[in-house]
Amino acid sequence: MTGIHFLLAIVAYENRVVMATDAVNAYAQSGPLERTTYLVVDDAILEWYYERYKVLLPPGSLIELISSIQGHPDAGRNW
């Protein structure tokens, strides 16, 4: 959020208009979820999980989300 605040401060100071902006890692920096949420893993997540944690999950496993991901109802509010 510091980067966005800095950008908007400069925009306001220079009396400019922001037409669009994006934060590529917004959901990675979001806060914890208010309700317990699980994700059913697919092949891509299975590979990522194994590379990251060296644990081979069975297909159809559930993993608990600890922060928002794109499309989650609380994602915008958490960020």
PABA-276656 format. One record per residue: residue in three letters; x, z, y of N, C-alpha, C in turn. Coordinates in pm, whole numbers, plus 32768, in hexadecimal, padded with zeros to 4 digits. Example, Ala and Ser with C-alpha at 12.3 -4.5 7.8 and 13.67 -1.06 7.14 Angstrom:
2
<resn=ala	n_u=8527	n_w=830C	n_v=7DC7	ca_u=84CE	ca_w=830C	ca_v=7E3E	c_u=8528	c_w=830C	c_v=7EB6>
<resn=ser	n_u=8505	n_w=82C4	n_v=7F1F	ca_u=8557	ca_w=82CA	ca_v=7F96	c_u=850A	c_w=8313	c_v=8003>
//
This chain:
79
<resn=met	n_u=8052	n_w=8000	n_v=7F88	ca_u=8000	ca_w=8000	ca_v=8000	c_u=8055	c_w=8000	c_v=807E>
<resn=thr	n_u=80D0	n_w=8031	n_v=8076	ca_u=8125	ca_w=8034	ca_v=80ED	c_u=813B	c_w=7FA9	c_v=8124>
<resn=gly	n_u=8153	n_w=7F49	n_v=80CC	ca_u=816A	ca_w=7EC0	ca_v=80F8	c_u=80F1	c_w=7E85	c_v=813F>
<resn=ile	n_u=807A	n_w=7E9D	n_v=810A	ca_u=8000	ca_w=7E6A	ca_v=8149	c_u=7FEB	c_w=7EAD	c_v=81D1>
<resn=his	n_u=8002	n_w=7F30	n_v=81D8	ca_u=7FF4	ca_w=7F76	ca_v=8258	c_u=8055	c_w=7F3D	c_v=82BF>
<resn=phe	n_u=80CF	n_w=7F23	n_v=8294	ca_u=8134	ca_w=7EED	ca_v=82ED	c_u=810B	c_w=7E61	c_v=831E>
<resn=leu	n_u=80DE	n_w=7E0E	n_v=82C2	ca_u=80B2	ca_w=7D87	ca_v=82E5	c_u=8040	c_w=7D8C	c_v=834B>
<resn=leu	n_u=7FDD	n_w=7DDF	n_v=8331	ca_u=7F69	ca_w=7DE5	ca_v=838B	c_u=7F8D	c_w=7E22	c_v=8412>
<resn=ala	n_u=7FED	n_w=7E7C	n_v=8414	ca_u=801B	ca_w=7EB4	ca_v=8494	c_u=805C	c_w=7E46	c_v=84E9>
<resn=ile	n_u=80AE	n_w=7DF4	n_v=84AC	ca_u=80EE	ca_w=7D86	ca_v=84F5	c_u=8086	c_w=7D22	c_v=8526>
<resn=val	n_u=8026	n_w=7D02	n_v=84CF	ca_u=7FBA	ca_w=7CA4	ca_v=84F5	c_u=7F6E	c_w=7CDA	c_v=856D>
<resn=ala	n_u=7F4B	n_w=7D59	n_v=856B	ca_u=7F02	ca_w=7D95	ca_v=85DB	c_u=7F58	c_w=7D99	c_v=8659>
<resn=tyr	n_u=7FD5	n_w=7DBE	n_v=864B	ca_u=802F	ca_w=7DC8	ca_v=86BE	c_u=8041	c_w=7D40	c_v=8703>
<resn=glu	n_u=804C	n_w=7CD6	n_v=86B2	ca_u=8060	ca_w=7C50	ca_v=86EA	c_u=7FDD	c_w=7C08	c_v=8706>
<resn=asn	n_u=7F6B	n_w=7C4E	n_v=86F5	ca_u=7EE7	ca_w=7C17	ca_v=8711	c_u=7ED0	c_w=7B95	c_v=86C2>
<resn=arg	n_u=7EED	n_w=7B9A	n_v=8642	ca_u=7EDB	ca_w=7B25	ca_v=85EB	c_u=7E66	c_w=7B3E	c_v=858C>
<resn=val	n_u=7E47	n_w=7AD7	n_v=853C	ca_u=7DD9	ca_w=7ADE	ca_v=84DC	c_u=7E11	c_w=7AC5	c_v=8451>
<resn=val	n_u=7DEA	n_w=7B18	n_v=83F2	ca_u=7E10	ca_w=7B02	ca_v=8366	c_u=7DA1	c_w=7AB4	c_v=8323>
<resn=met	n_u=7DC3	n_w=7A41	n_v=82EC	ca_u=7D60	ca_w=79ED	ca_v=82A9	c_u=7D56	c_w=7A11	c_v=8214>
<resn=ala	n_u=7DC6	n_w=7A32	n_v=81D7	ca_u=7DC8	ca_w=7A57	ca_v=8149	c_u=7E4A	c_w=7AA0	c_v=812C>
<resn=thr	n_u=7E43	n_w=7AF9	n_v=80CD	ca_u=7EBA	ca_w=7B3F	ca_v=80A1	c_u=7EA4	c_w=7B69	c_v=8010>
<resn=asp	n_u=7F0F	n_w=7B85	n_v=7FCB	ca_u=7F04	ca_w=7BAA	ca_v=7F3F	c_u=7F71	c_w=7C10	c_v=7F1E>
<resn=ala	n_u=7F54	n_w=7C66	n_v=7EC2	ca_u=7FB7	ca_w=7CC5	ca_v=7E90	c_u=7FC4	c_w=7CAE	c_v=7DFA>
<resn=val	n_u=8034	n_w=7C76	n_v=7DD1	ca_u=8043	ca_w=7C4E	ca_v=7D45	c_u=8047	c_w=7CC3	c_v=7CE4>
<resn=asn	n_u=806A	n_w=7D38	n_v=7D13	ca_u=8073	ca_w=7DAC	ca_v=7CBA	c_u=800E	c_w=7E19	c_v=7CDF>
<resn=ala	n_u=7FA0	n_w=7DF3	n_v=7D1B	ca_u=7F3E	ca_w=7E55	ca_v=7D4A	c_u=7F0B	c_w=7EAF	c_v=7CDB>
<resn=tyr	n_u=7EE9	n_w=7E75	n_v=7C69	ca_u=7EAD	ca_w=7EC6	ca_v=7BFE	c_u=7F16	c_w=7F18	c_v=7BB6>
<resn=ala	n_u=7F93	n_w=7EEC	n_v=7BB7	ca_u=7FFD	ca_w=7F3C	ca_v=7B7A	c_u=8014	c_w=7FBD	c_v=7BC8>
<resn=gln	n_u=7FF3	n_w=7FBD	n_v=7C48	ca_u=8007	ca_w=8032	ca_v=7C9C	c_u=7F88	c_w=8082	c_v=7CB2>
<resn=ser	n_u=7F1E	n_w=805E	n_v=7C6C	ca_u=7EA0	ca_w=80A4	ca_v=7C83	c_u=7EA2	c_w=812E	c_v=7C44>
<resn=gly	n_u=7E49	n_w=8181	n_v=7C73	ca_u=7E42	ca_w=820A	ca_v=7C43	c_u=7DFD	c_w=8214	c_v=7BBC>
<resn=pro	n_u=7DF0	n_w=828D	n_v=7B8A	ca_u=7DB1	ca_w=82A1	ca_v=7B06	c_u=7D1C	c_w=8282	c_v=7B0A>
<resn=leu	n_u=7CE7	n_w=825F	n_v=7A97	ca_u=7C58	ca_w=8241	ca_v=7A8A	c_u=7C08	c_w=82C2	c_v=7A86>
<resn=glu	n_u=7B8E	n_w=82BD	n_v=7AB9	ca_u=7B37	ca_w=8332	ca_v=7AB9	c_u=7AF7	c_w=834A	c_v=7A30>
<resn=arg	n_u=7AE1	n_w=82DF	n_v=79E4	ca_u=7AA6	ca_w=82ED	ca_v=795F	c_u=7B07	c_w=82B2	c_v=78F9>
<resn=thr	n_u=7B03	n_w=82E8	n_v=7883	ca_u=7B59	ca_w=82B7	ca_v=7818	c_u=7B31	c_w=8228	c_v=77F7>
<resn=thr	n_u=7B92	n_w=81CE	n_v=77F4	ca_u=7B78	ca_w=8141	ca_v=77DB	c_u=7BDC	c_w=810E	c_v=7774>
<resn=tyr	n_u=7BAA	n_w=80C2	n_v=7714	ca_u=7BFF	ca_w=808B	ca_v=76AC	c_u=7C00	c_w=7FF4	c_v=76B2>
<resn=leu	n_u=7C6B	n_w=7FB9	n_v=7683	ca_u=7C7C	ca_w=7F28	ca_v=767E	c_u=7C8E	c_w=7F00	c_v=75ED>
<resn=val	n_u=7C3D	n_w=7E9F	n_v=75BF	ca_u=7C51	ca_w=7E68	ca_v=7539	c_u=7CC4	c_w=7E05	c_v=7544>
<resn=val	n_u=7D2C	n_w=7E19	n_v=74F5	ca_u=7DA3	ca_w=7DC6	ca_v=7503	c_u=7D94	c_w=7D41	c_v=74BB>
<resn=asp	n_u=7DC9	n_w=7CD9	n_v=74F9	ca_u=7DCE	ca_w=7C55	ca_v=74BC	c_u=7E5F	c_w=7C38	c_v=7496>
<resn=asp	n_u=7E7C	n_w=7BBF	n_v=746A	ca_u=7F03	ca_w=7B9D	ca_v=743D	c_u=7F6B	c_w=7BAC	c_v=74AB>
<resn=ala	n_u=7F49	n_w=7B83	n_v=7524	ca_u=7FA9	ca_w=7B8D	ca_v=7593	c_u=7FCB	c_w=7C1F	c_v=75B1>
<resn=ile	n_u=7F67	n_w=7C76	n_v=75B1	ca_u=7F80	ca_w=7D04	ca_v=75CB	c_u=7FCE	c_w=7D42	c_v=7557>
<resn=leu	n_u=7FAE	n_w=7D19	n_v=74DB	ca_u=7FF9	ca_w=7D4D	ca_v=7468	c_u=808D	c_w=7D30	c_v=7476>
<resn=glu	n_u=80AE	n_w=7CB4	n_v=749E	ca_u=813B	ca_w=7C8F	ca_v=74B1	c_u=817B	c_w=7CE0	c_v=7522>
<resn=trp	n_u=8134	n_w=7CE9	n_v=7593	ca_u=816A	ca_w=7D34	ca_v=7605	c_u=817F	c_w=7DC6	c_v=75E0>
<resn=tyr	n_u=811D	n_w=7E02	n_v=759C	ca_u=8126	ca_w=7E8F	ca_v=7577	c_u=819D	c_w=7EA7	c_v=751A>
<resn=tyr	n_u=81B3	n_w=7E4A	n_v=74BB	ca_u=8223	ca_w=7E5A	ca_v=745F	c_u=82A8	c_w=7E4E	c_v=74A9>
<resn=glu	n_u=82B3	n_w=7DEB	n_v=7503	ca_u=832F	ca_w=7DDB	ca_v=754F	c_u=8349	c_w=7E53	c_v=75A9>
<resn=arg	n_u=82E1	n_w=7E8B	n_v=75E0	ca_u=82F1	ca_w=7EFB	ca_v=763D	c_u=8309	c_w=7F80	c_v=75F8>
<resn=tyr	n_u=82B9	n_w=7F9F	n_v=758F	ca_u=82BC	ca_w=8023	ca_v=7551	c_u=82F4	c_w=8023	c_v=74C3>
<resn=lys	n_u=8310	n_w=7FAD	n_v=748C	ca_u=8342	ca_w=7FA0	ca_v=7402	c_u=82E1	c_w=7FDD	c_v=739C>
<resn=val	n_u=8261	n_w=7FCF	n_v=73B6	ca_u=81F7	ca_w=7FFD	ca_v=735B	c_u=81A0	c_w=7F85	c_v=733C>
<resn=leu	n_u=818D	n_w=7F67	n_v=72BD	ca_u=8139	ca_w=7EF7	ca_v=7295	c_u=80AB	c_w=7F28	c_v=727E>
<resn=leu	n_u=8051	n_w=7F01	n_v=72D6	ca_u=7FC5	ca_w=7F2A	ca_v=72CB	c_u=7F7B	c_w=7ECB	c_v=726E>
<resn=pro	n_u=7F1A	n_w=7EFD	n_v=7222	ca_u=7EC8	ca_w=7EA4	ca_v=71D1	c_u=7E69	c_w=7E53	c_v=722A>
<resn=pro	n_u=7E48	n_w=7DD7	n_v=7203	ca_u=7DE9	ca_w=7D87	ca_v=7252	c_u=7D65	c_w=7DD1	c_v=7264>
<resn=gly	n_u=7D2B	n_w=7DC6	n_v=72DA	ca_u=7CAC	ca_w=7E08	ca_v=72F9	c_u=7CBB	c_w=7E99	c_v=7325>
<resn=ser	n_u=7D37	n_w=7EC6	n_v=7338	ca_u=7D4F	ca_w=7F4F	ca_v=7365	c_u=7D1C	c_w=7F64	c_v=73F3>
<resn=leu	n_u=7D0A	n_w=7FE1	n_v=7415	ca_u=7CE6	ca_w=8006	ca_v=749E	c_u=7D5A	c_w=8051	c_v=74DB>
<resn=ile	n_u=7D75	n_w=8033	n_v=755B	ca_u=7DD7	ca_w=8083	ca_v=75A5	c_u=7D92	c_w=80B6	c_v=7623>
<resn=glu	n_u=7DB3	n_w=8130	n_v=7648	ca_u=7D76	ca_w=816C	ca_v=76BF	c_u=7DBD	c_w=8139	c_v=773C>
<resn=leu	n_u=7D6E	n_w=8111	n_v=779E	ca_u=7DA6	ca_w=80E6	ca_v=781E	c_u=7DC2	c_w=8161	c_v=7873>
<resn=ile	n_u=7E35	n_w=8163	n_v=78B4	ca_u=7E54	ca_w=81D4	ca_v=790B	c_u=7E45	c_w=81AF	c_v=799F>
<resn=ser	n_u=7E38	n_w=812D	n_v=79BB	ca_u=7E1C	ca_w=8102	ca_v=7A44	c_u=7DCB	c_w=8081	c_v=7A3C>
<resn=ser	n_u=7D9B	n_w=8055	n_v=7AAD	ca_u=7D43	ca_w=7FE1	ca_v=7AB2	c_u=7D8B	c_w=7F61	c_v=7A8B>
<resn=ile	n_u=7D3D	n_w=7F03	n_v=7A58	ca_u=7D6C	ca_w=7E7C	ca_v=7A43	c_u=7D09	c_w=7E20	c_v=7A8A>
<resn=gln	n_u=7D30	n_w=7DA6	n_v=7AA1	ca_u=7CDA	ca_w=7D48	ca_v=7AE7	c_u=7C57	c_w=7D38	c_v=7A9A>
<resn=gly	n_u=7BE9	n_w=7D41	n_v=7AE2	ca_u=7B66	ca_w=7D34	ca_v=7AA6	c_u=7B23	c_w=7DB9	c_v=7A85>
<resn=his	n_u=7B6D	n_w=7E26	n_v=7A87	ca_u=7B32	ca_w=7EA9	ca_v=7A6B	c_u=7ADB	c_w=7ED1	c_v=7AE3>
<resn=pro	n_u=7A66	n_w=7F0B	n_v=7ACC	ca_u=7A0D	ca_w=7F2E	ca_v=7B3B	c_u=7A4B	c_w=7F8B	c_v=7BA4>
<resn=asp	n_u=7AA8	n_w=7FE0	n_v=7B7C	ca_u=7AE4	ca_w=803E	ca_v=7BDA	c_u=7B67	c_w=800A	c_v=7C18>
<resn=ala	n_u=7B8F	n_w=7F8F	n_v=7BF7	ca_u=7C12	ca_w=7F5D	ca_v=7C20	c_u=7C26	c_w=7F5E	c_v=7CB7>
<resn=gly	n_u=7BCC	n_w=7F24	n_v=7D00	ca_u=7BDB	ca_w=7F1E	ca_v=7D92	c_u=7BDF	c_w=7FA7	c_v=7DD2>
<resn=arg	n_u=7B87	n_w=7FFF	n_v=7DA8	ca_u=7B82	ca_w=8086	ca_v=7DE1	c_u=7C01	c_w=80D4	c_v=7DBF>
<resn=asn	n_u=7C36	n_w=80C3	n_v=7D46	ca_u=7CAF	ca_w=810B	ca_v=7D1F	c_u=7D28	c_w=80DD	c_v=7D6F>
<resn=trp	n_u=7D2C	n_w=805A	n_v=7D8D	ca_u=7D9E	ca_w=8027	ca_v=7DD5	c_u=7D9A	c_w=8057	c_v=7E64>
//
